[in-house]
Amino acid sequence: MGTKDAAALLAMLCSLLLLSLSCGCLAAESEGAQTALLEVDTSWKAARKIPQTLFGLFFEEINHAGAGGLWAELVSNRGFEAGGPYTPSNIDPWSIIGDESSIYVKTERASCFSRNIIALRMEVLCAKCPAGGVGIYNPGFWGMNIEEGKSYNLVMYIRSLESVELTASLTCSDGLQNIAAAVIVDTNVSDWRKIEMQLLAKGTCRTSRLELTTSKRGVIWIDQVSLIPSETYKGHGFRKELIHMLMDLKPRFLRFPGGTFVEGKLLRNAFRWRETIGPWEERPGHYGDVWNYWTDDGLGYYELLQLAEDLGAEPIWVFNAGISRNDQVDTTALAPFVKDVLDSLEFARGSAKSTWGSVRAAMGHPEQFPLKYVAVGNEDCDNTKPFYLTGHYLKFYNAIREAYPDIQIISNCDGSSEPLDHPVDLYDFHIYTNANDLFLKKDKFSRTSRTGPKVFVSEYAVTDEGDAGKGSLLASLAEAAFLIGLEVISSTWHVMLHSS
């Protein structure tokens, strides 16, 4: 609302108030004073319960919410894979310590892992290296937050044709303050060898980096370098302080892993659940071309199911429906995608003796995850993606309904204004708009049919730059009004799910 609009509204309210007072005075003079009694019943018997499933969380790998955020891994691009399987690969944010006369690094297809074959070749050229040696360093995600008294687990794989003398250090960003260090001396590394050690921090630096240095001339191959705090939530790899913040929200469901992250701009960059499970060293990672950064997928399908369990929330698995932002497979070629989804459900819900349930059990979770909700794609029901309703959706719906009759299936199509022409348990509703429009949408579902599928408001926000910017009171009030509208309608209608 603009300044002129606000002034006009205030003037109108003042006029109405003066008119009311004037009429009241005339009535009092003619009829005498009157008393009005307003009774409000605040007993529990008059209350209408808001469904427990009303509020939950939506997680998407966007703005490093996972890699660099909730997931406790401190090393960015730990496998040197950010450029994909090609060489020379992109090693950012790794940088060298030394100059071109003392050290030379490049990537090679030399890894011992078949699904992420890139490794770093570091050649030390100096016979008499500078004090402290030469090598490489990784600043993590805008600097590693290293805290005094805490220990950090370092894992990496190395290979060399000669003996190795390598120092692993945690230093402040300028490389001057040494917080922790350990020396690796090994004479038997002609084949790839896994190195594991703990680094105990003797100081605190919010912008630390991990350094790998040596003064010994020769060639060392390095791969899959991981640094993670020894203490994570329940040992599951999540940052404890962030998990506790999420728990304070008391979410009843967790929608994951997106969002457009599920789709990708191109299908080749879409989220592939089976490439995000198993030993972390063997996960190939992928480039999230919607949000434009690489993720090593250490936070994968299994970990997100684990996160929902840790939060006591219902998992809601959003899977790719054979559609990206810019390409899609023909319905006649959809069978592999359907099988992939059924395999993902077996991974979550199958017995420990089933094909994919046994993989889950081998990862440390023999019990089944209580997966009861799935969403068929994300924002796929529009004119630019004609295959969604002409074939894709029903293929997935029928296959899931037959294999798992109890699973609730969520469509991308909006059923708030008119009935949907396909079977569905819930329909997904997203809204990104300006503050005025979202405020008016507080009554959006008051006129929606009370029969049929329930609505799942999984994404909403004021995004207009003029209203929101970097956050504003106006945007907050509009979002709050919208949520209050959902609370009111949910207590008089059927269960509604939406994210906060």
C-alpha positions as CSV (number, residue, x, y, z in Angstrom):
1,M,0.0,0.0,0.0
2,G,1.5,3.4,-1.0
3,T,1.6,6.5,1.1
4,K,-1.3,8.2,-0.7
5,D,-3.4,5.0,-0.4
6,A,-2.7,4.8,3.4
7,A,-3.6,8.5,3.9
8,A,-6.8,8.1,2.0
9,L,-7.7,5.0,4.1
10,L,-6.9,6.8,7.3
11,A,-9.1,9.7,6.3
12,M,-12.0,7.4,5.4
13,L,-11.7,5.6,8.8
14,C,-11.6,8.9,10.7
15,S,-14.8,10.1,8.8
16,L,-16.6,6.9,9.6
17,L,-15.6,7.2,13.3
18,L,-16.8,10.8,13.5
19,L,-20.1,9.8,11.8
20,S,-20.5,6.9,14.3
21,L,-19.9,9.2,17.2
22,S,-22.3,11.8,15.9
23,C,-25.0,9.2,15.4
24,G,-24.3,7.8,18.8
25,C,-24.7,11.1,20.5
26,L,-28.0,11.9,18.7
27,A,-29.3,8.5,19.7
28,A,-28.3,8.9,23.3
29,E,-30.1,12.3,23.5
30,S,-33.3,10.8,22.1
31,E,-33.4,7.4,23.6
32,G,-31.1,7.6,26.6
33,A,-28.0,5.5,27.4
34,Q,-28.0,1.9,26.3
35,T,-25.7,-1.0,27.5
36,A,-24.5,-3.7,25.1
37,L,-23.2,-7.1,26.4
38,L,-20.8,-9.2,24.4
39,E,-20.2,-12.7,25.6
40,V,-17.1,-14.7,24.3
41,D,-16.9,-18.5,25.0
42,T,-13.2,-19.3,25.4
43,S,-13.8,-22.9,26.7
44,W,-12.1,-25.8,24.9
45,K,-15.4,-27.3,23.9
46,A,-15.9,-24.3,21.6
47,A,-12.5,-24.6,20.1
48,R,-11.8,-26.0,16.7
49,K,-8.5,-27.9,16.5
50,I,-6.0,-27.0,13.9
51,P,-4.6,-30.2,12.2
52,Q,-1.3,-31.3,13.5
53,T,0.0,-31.6,10.0
54,L,-0.6,-27.9,9.2
55,F,3.0,-26.7,9.6
56,G,6.2,-28.2,8.3
57,L,9.4,-27.5,6.4
58,F,10.5,-27.4,2.8
59,F,14.1,-28.1,2.2
60,E,15.9,-27.4,-1.1
61,E,19.6,-27.3,-2.0
62,I,19.5,-23.6,-2.8
63,N,21.9,-20.9,-1.6
64,H,24.0,-23.7,0.0
65,A,21.2,-24.5,2.4
66,G,22.6,-28.1,2.5
67,A,26.2,-28.1,1.2
68,G,27.8,-25.4,3.3
69,G,24.7,-25.1,5.6
70,L,22.8,-27.9,7.3
71,W,25.3,-30.5,6.2
72,A,28.4,-30.3,8.3
73,E,31.0,-31.0,5.6
74,L,33.5,-28.2,5.7
75,V,35.4,-28.9,2.4
76,S,34.0,-27.5,-0.8
77,N,34.6,-29.6,-3.9
78,R,36.2,-32.3,-1.9
79,G,36.6,-34.7,-4.8
80,F,37.8,-32.1,-7.4
81,E,34.8,-33.1,-9.5
82,A,33.2,-29.6,-9.9
83,G,34.1,-29.5,-13.5
84,G,32.5,-32.8,-14.3
85,P,34.4,-35.9,-15.6
86,Y,36.5,-33.8,-18.0
87,T,40.1,-32.6,-17.6
88,P,41.3,-30.1,-16.9
89,S,38.6,-29.9,-14.3
90,N,37.5,-27.0,-12.1
91,I,39.2,-27.3,-8.7
92,D,37.7,-24.1,-7.2
93,P,37.7,-23.1,-4.4
94,W,41.0,-25.0,-4.0
95,S,44.1,-22.8,-4.5
96,I,47.9,-23.4,-4.4
97,I,50.4,-22.4,-1.7
98,G,53.6,-21.4,-3.5
99,D,54.3,-20.2,-7.0
100,E,54.7,-21.7,-10.5
101,S,58.4,-22.4,-9.9
102,S,57.7,-24.5,-6.8
103,I,54.4,-26.3,-7.4
104,Y,52.3,-27.4,-10.3
105,V,48.8,-28.9,-10.0
106,K,46.4,-30.4,-12.5
107,T,43.4,-32.8,-12.5
108,E,43.6,-36.3,-14.0
109,R,41.3,-39.2,-14.6
110,A,43.2,-41.1,-12.0
111,S,40.9,-41.7,-9.1
112,C,40.3,-45.2,-7.6
113,F,36.5,-44.5,-7.6
114,S,34.8,-45.4,-10.8
115,R,31.8,-43.0,-10.4
116,N,34.0,-39.9,-9.7
117,I,37.2,-40.5,-11.6
118,I,38.8,-37.1,-11.2
119,A,41.8,-36.7,-8.8
120,L,44.3,-33.9,-8.2
121,R,47.9,-34.4,-9.3
122,M,50.3,-32.2,-7.2
123,E,53.9,-32.0,-8.4
124,V,56.4,-30.3,-6.0
125,L,59.2,-28.8,-8.0
126,C,61.3,-27.1,-5.4
127,A,64.4,-28.9,-4.0
128,K,64.6,-26.3,-1.2
129,C,61.0,-25.3,-0.6
130,P,59.9,-22.1,1.3
131,A,59.4,-22.4,5.1
132,G,56.2,-24.2,5.8
133,G,56.3,-26.0,2.4
134,V,54.1,-25.7,-0.6
135,G,50.8,-27.3,-1.4
136,I,47.1,-26.6,-1.7
137,Y,44.4,-25.2,0.5
138,N,40.6,-25.2,0.7
139,P,38.6,-22.3,2.3
140,G,35.4,-24.3,2.5
141,F,32.2,-22.3,2.1
142,W,33.3,-18.7,2.7
143,G,35.7,-19.8,5.4
144,M,35.6,-22.8,7.8
145,N,34.3,-22.0,11.3
146,I,36.9,-23.8,13.5
147,E,36.3,-23.5,17.3
148,E,38.9,-24.0,20.0
149,G,38.7,-27.3,21.9
150,K,36.7,-29.1,19.2
151,S,38.0,-31.9,17.1
152,Y,37.5,-32.4,13.3
153,N,37.7,-35.7,11.4
154,L,39.9,-35.5,8.3
155,V,39.7,-38.2,5.7
156,M,41.5,-38.2,2.3
157,Y,43.0,-40.6,-0.2
158,I,46.6,-40.2,-1.4
159,R,48.9,-42.0,-3.8
160,S,52.6,-41.5,-4.7
161,L,55.4,-43.4,-6.4
162,E,57.7,-42.4,-3.5
163,S,57.3,-42.0,0.3
164,V,55.1,-39.1,1.4
165,E,55.7,-36.4,4.0
166,L,52.5,-34.3,4.1
167,T,51.2,-31.9,6.7
168,A,47.5,-31.3,7.2
169,S,46.8,-27.9,8.9
170,L,43.9,-25.7,9.9
171,T,44.9,-22.1,9.7
172,C,43.2,-18.7,9.6
173,S,42.4,-17.4,6.2
174,D,45.7,-15.5,5.9
175,G,47.6,-18.7,6.6
176,L,49.5,-17.2,9.5
177,Q,47.7,-18.4,12.6
178,N,48.0,-22.2,12.9
179,I,45.1,-23.7,14.8
180,A,45.7,-27.4,14.3
181,A,48.2,-29.7,12.5
182,A,49.1,-33.3,11.9
183,V,51.9,-34.9,9.9
184,I,51.4,-37.8,7.5
185,V,54.5,-39.9,6.9
186,D,54.0,-43.0,4.8
187,T,56.3,-45.1,2.7
188,N,53.7,-47.4,1.2
189,V,51.4,-45.4,-0.9
190,S,52.1,-46.7,-4.4
191,D,48.4,-47.7,-4.5
192,W,45.6,-45.4,-3.3
193,R,45.5,-45.3,0.5
194,K,42.8,-43.9,2.8
195,I,44.2,-41.5,5.5
196,E,42.1,-40.8,8.6
197,M,43.0,-38.5,11.5
198,Q,41.6,-36.1,14.0
199,L,42.6,-32.4,14.2
200,L,42.1,-30.8,17.6
201,A,41.7,-27.0,17.4
202,K,43.9,-25.0,19.7
203,G,42.2,-21.7,18.8
204,T,39.1,-20.2,17.2
205,C,38.9,-18.7,13.7
206,R,35.7,-18.1,11.9
207,T,37.3,-18.0,8.5
208,S,39.8,-20.9,8.6
209,R,41.1,-23.0,5.8
210,L,42.4,-26.5,5.4
211,E,46.0,-26.7,4.1
212,L,47.9,-29.8,2.7
213,T,51.6,-28.9,2.4
214,T,55.0,-30.6,1.9
215,S,58.6,-29.7,1.4
216,K,59.5,-33.0,-0.3
217,R,60.0,-33.0,-4.0
218,G,57.9,-35.4,-6.0
219,V,54.4,-36.1,-7.2
220,I,51.3,-36.8,-4.9
221,W,47.9,-37.7,-6.2
222,I,45.1,-36.5,-3.8
223,D,41.3,-37.3,-3.9
224,Q,38.2,-37.2,-1.8
225,V,39.3,-34.8,1.0
226,S,36.7,-34.5,3.8
227,L,36.8,-32.5,7.0
228,I,33.8,-32.7,9.3
229,P,33.3,-31.9,13.0
230,S,33.6,-34.9,15.2
231,E,30.3,-34.0,16.8
232,T,27.3,-33.8,14.6
233,Y,23.6,-34.4,15.5
234,K,23.3,-38.0,16.5
235,G,26.4,-38.7,14.4
236,H,24.2,-38.3,11.3
237,G,26.3,-35.5,9.7
238,F,24.0,-32.5,10.5
239,R,25.2,-29.3,12.3
240,K,23.8,-29.6,15.8
241,E,23.0,-25.9,16.3
242,L,20.9,-25.7,13.0
243,I,19.1,-29.0,13.8
244,H,18.0,-27.6,17.2
245,M,16.7,-24.5,15.5
246,L,14.6,-26.6,13.1
247,M,13.4,-28.7,16.0
248,D,12.2,-25.6,17.8
249,L,9.8,-25.0,14.9
250,K,8.2,-28.4,15.7
251,P,7.7,-29.3,12.0
252,R,5.3,-32.1,11.3
253,F,6.5,-32.8,7.8
254,L,9.6,-32.3,5.7
255,R,9.4,-31.8,1.9
256,F,12.6,-32.5,0.0
257,P,14.9,-32.2,-2.0
258,G,13.1,-29.4,-3.9
259,G,11.8,-27.4,-5.7
260,T,13.4,-26.8,-9.0
261,F,16.5,-28.6,-7.8
262,V,14.6,-31.8,-8.5
263,E,14.0,-30.8,-12.1
264,G,17.2,-29.0,-13.3
265,K,17.2,-26.7,-16.2
266,L,18.2,-29.9,-18.2
267,L,17.4,-33.4,-17.2
268,R,21.0,-34.4,-17.2
269,N,21.4,-32.1,-14.2
270,A,18.3,-33.2,-12.3
271,F,18.5,-34.8,-8.9
272,R,19.1,-38.6,-9.2
273,W,18.5,-40.3,-5.8
274,R,20.4,-43.5,-6.5
275,E,23.6,-41.4,-7.2
276,T,23.3,-39.8,-3.8
277,I,23.3,-43.0,-1.7
278,G,26.1,-45.4,-0.6
279,P,29.6,-44.5,0.6
280,W,30.2,-40.7,0.3
281,E,33.5,-41.2,-1.6
282,E,31.7,-43.0,-4.4
283,R,28.9,-40.4,-5.0
284,P,29.6,-38.6,-8.3
285,G,27.9,-35.4,-7.3
286,H,26.3,-33.1,-9.8
287,Y,26.0,-29.6,-11.0
288,G,22.8,-27.9,-9.9
289,D,22.2,-25.8,-13.1
290,V,19.2,-24.0,-11.7
291,W,21.0,-22.5,-8.8
292,N,24.4,-22.6,-10.5
293,Y,26.7,-24.5,-8.1
294,W,28.2,-27.9,-7.7
295,T,27.1,-30.3,-4.9
296,D,28.9,-33.5,-4.0
297,D,25.6,-35.0,-2.8
298,G,27.0,-35.9,0.6
299,L,23.5,-34.8,1.7
300,G,21.5,-37.2,-0.4
301,Y,18.2,-39.1,-0.4
302,Y,19.2,-41.3,2.6
303,E,20.3,-38.4,4.7
304,L,17.2,-36.4,4.0
305,L,15.0,-39.3,5.0
306,Q,17.2,-39.5,8.2
307,L,16.7,-35.8,8.7
308,A,12.9,-36.2,8.7
309,E,13.1,-39.0,11.2
310,D,15.4,-36.9,13.5
311,L,12.9,-34.0,13.4
312,G,10.0,-36.3,14.0
313,A,8.5,-35.1,10.7
314,E,6.6,-36.9,7.9
315,P,8.9,-37.2,4.9
316,I,7.5,-35.9,1.6
317,W,9.6,-37.1,-1.3
318,V,9.5,-34.9,-4.4
319,F,10.8,-37.0,-7.4
320,N,11.6,-36.0,-11.0
321,A,8.8,-36.8,-13.3
322,G,10.9,-37.1,-16.5
323,I,10.6,-33.3,-16.9
324,S,13.1,-30.5,-16.4
325,R,12.7,-26.8,-17.0
326,N,13.8,-27.1,-20.6
327,D,13.4,-30.7,-21.8
328,Q,11.3,-33.8,-21.1
329,V,11.2,-37.4,-22.2
330,D,8.3,-38.7,-24.2
331,T,5.7,-40.7,-22.3
332,T,6.6,-43.8,-24.4
333,A,10.1,-43.6,-22.9
334,L,9.0,-43.0,-19.3
335,A,9.3,-46.6,-18.0
336,P,12.9,-46.2,-16.6
337,F,11.7,-43.1,-14.6
338,V,8.8,-45.0,-13.2
339,K,11.0,-47.9,-12.2
340,D,13.4,-45.5,-10.6
341,V,10.7,-44.1,-8.4
342,L,9.5,-47.5,-7.4
343,D,13.1,-48.4,-6.5
344,S,13.3,-45.2,-4.4
345,L,10.2,-46.2,-2.5
346,E,11.6,-49.7,-1.9
347,F,14.8,-48.1,-0.6
348,A,12.8,-46.2,2.0
349,R,10.1,-48.7,2.8
350,G,11.4,-52.1,1.7
351,S,12.4,-54.8,4.2
352,A,16.1,-55.1,5.0
353,K,16.1,-58.2,2.8
354,S,14.7,-56.5,-0.3
355,T,17.0,-55.4,-3.1
356,W,17.0,-51.7,-2.2
357,G,16.0,-52.1,1.4
358,S,19.2,-54.1,1.9
359,V,21.2,-51.1,0.6
360,R,19.5,-48.9,3.2
361,A,20.3,-51.4,5.9
362,A,23.9,-51.5,4.8
363,M,24.1,-47.8,5.3
364,G,23.0,-48.2,8.9
365,H,19.2,-48.1,8.9
366,P,17.7,-51.6,8.8
367,E,14.3,-50.1,10.0
368,Q,12.0,-48.8,7.3
369,F,11.4,-45.1,6.9
370,P,7.7,-44.2,7.2
371,L,7.4,-42.6,3.8
372,K,3.7,-41.9,3.1
373,Y,3.7,-38.9,0.8
374,V,5.2,-38.4,-2.6
375,A,4.9,-35.5,-5.1
376,V,5.0,-36.2,-8.8
377,G,7.4,-33.6,-10.0
378,N,7.6,-29.9,-9.2
379,E,5.7,-27.1,-11.0
380,D,5.2,-29.3,-14.0
381,C,1.5,-28.7,-14.7
382,D,1.6,-25.9,-17.2
383,N,1.4,-25.3,-21.0
384,T,5.2,-25.6,-21.5
385,K,5.2,-29.2,-20.2
386,P,2.4,-30.9,-22.1
387,F,3.5,-34.4,-21.2
388,Y,2.7,-34.1,-17.5
389,L,-1.0,-34.6,-17.8
390,T,-1.2,-36.3,-21.2
391,G,0.7,-39.3,-19.8
392,H,3.5,-38.8,-17.3
393,Y,1.4,-38.2,-14.2
394,L,-0.9,-41.1,-14.6
395,K,2.0,-43.5,-15.3
396,F,3.5,-42.6,-12.0
397,Y,0.1,-42.5,-10.2
398,N,-1.0,-45.9,-11.3
399,A,2.3,-47.6,-10.6
400,I,2.6,-46.2,-7.1
401,R,-1.0,-46.8,-6.2
402,E,-0.7,-50.5,-7.2
403,A,2.6,-51.0,-5.3
404,Y,1.9,-48.8,-2.3
405,P,-1.9,-48.2,-1.9
406,D,-1.4,-46.2,1.3
407,I,0.9,-43.6,-0.1
408,Q,-0.7,-40.2,-0.6
409,I,0.1,-38.8,-4.1
410,I,0.5,-35.1,-4.7
411,S,-0.2,-33.5,-8.1
412,N,1.4,-30.2,-9.3
413,C,-1.9,-29.0,-10.8
414,D,-3.9,-26.4,-8.9
415,G,-7.4,-27.6,-7.8
416,S,-8.4,-24.6,-5.8
417,S,-10.6,-23.0,-8.5
418,E,-12.0,-26.0,-10.4
419,P,-12.1,-29.7,-9.9
420,L,-9.1,-31.7,-11.2
421,D,-9.6,-34.1,-14.1
422,H,-7.1,-36.7,-12.7
423,P,-7.0,-38.9,-9.5
424,V,-5.0,-37.2,-6.7
425,D,-4.9,-37.2,-2.9
426,L,-3.4,-33.7,-2.6
427,Y,-2.5,-30.9,-5.0
428,D,0.5,-28.6,-4.6
429,F,0.0,-24.9,-4.5
430,H,2.9,-22.4,-4.9
431,I,2.6,-18.6,-4.8
432,Y,5.3,-16.0,-5.2
433,T,3.9,-12.5,-5.5
434,N,3.8,-8.9,-4.1
435,A,2.7,-8.1,-0.5
436,N,-0.7,-6.7,-1.5
437,D,-1.6,-9.7,-3.6
438,L,-0.5,-12.2,-1.0
439,F,-2.5,-10.3,1.7
440,L,-5.6,-10.6,-0.4
441,K,-4.9,-14.3,-0.9
442,K,-5.6,-14.9,2.8
443,D,-9.1,-15.9,1.7
444,K,-7.9,-17.9,-1.3
445,F,-9.3,-21.3,-0.1
446,S,-12.5,-20.1,1.6
447,R,-14.4,-20.6,-1.6
448,T,-12.7,-23.9,-2.6
449,S,-14.8,-27.0,-2.7
450,R,-15.0,-28.9,0.6
451,T,-15.0,-32.3,-1.2
452,G,-12.2,-33.8,-3.1
453,P,-8.4,-33.6,-2.7
454,K,-6.7,-31.5,0.0
455,V,-4.4,-28.6,-0.8
456,F,-0.7,-28.7,0.0
457,V,0.7,-25.1,0.1
458,S,4.4,-26.0,0.0
459,E,5.9,-22.8,-1.3
460,Y,4.8,-19.2,-0.6
461,A,6.6,-15.9,-0.2
462,V,6.5,-12.2,-1.0
463,T,9.2,-11.8,-3.6
464,D,8.5,-8.5,-5.2
465,E,11.7,-6.5,-5.0
466,G,9.8,-3.3,-3.9
467,D,8.0,-5.1,-1.1
468,A,10.5,-7.6,0.1
469,G,14.0,-6.4,-0.9
470,K,16.3,-8.1,1.7
471,G,13.3,-8.5,4.1
472,S,10.7,-6.0,5.2
473,L,7.9,-5.6,7.7
474,L,5.4,-5.3,4.9
475,A,6.3,-8.6,3.4
476,S,6.2,-10.3,6.8
477,L,2.7,-9.0,7.6
478,A,1.4,-10.1,4.2
479,E,2.9,-13.6,4.7
480,A,1.5,-13.7,8.2
481,A,-2.0,-12.7,7.0
482,F,-1.8,-15.5,4.4
483,L,-0.9,-18.1,7.0
484,I,-3.6,-16.9,9.4
485,G,-6.1,-17.4,6.5
486,L,-4.8,-21.0,6.1
487,E,-5.1,-21.6,9.8
488,V,-8.7,-20.4,9.9
489,I,-9.8,-22.4,6.9
490,S,-8.0,-25.6,8.1
491,S,-9.9,-25.6,11.4
492,T,-13.2,-25.5,9.6
493,W,-12.3,-27.7,6.6
494,H,-10.0,-30.6,6.0
495,V,-6.3,-31.0,6.7
496,M,-4.1,-28.6,4.8
497,L,-0.3,-28.9,4.6
498,H,1.9,-26.0,4.0
499,S,5.5,-25.0,4.6
500,S,6.9,-22.4,6.9
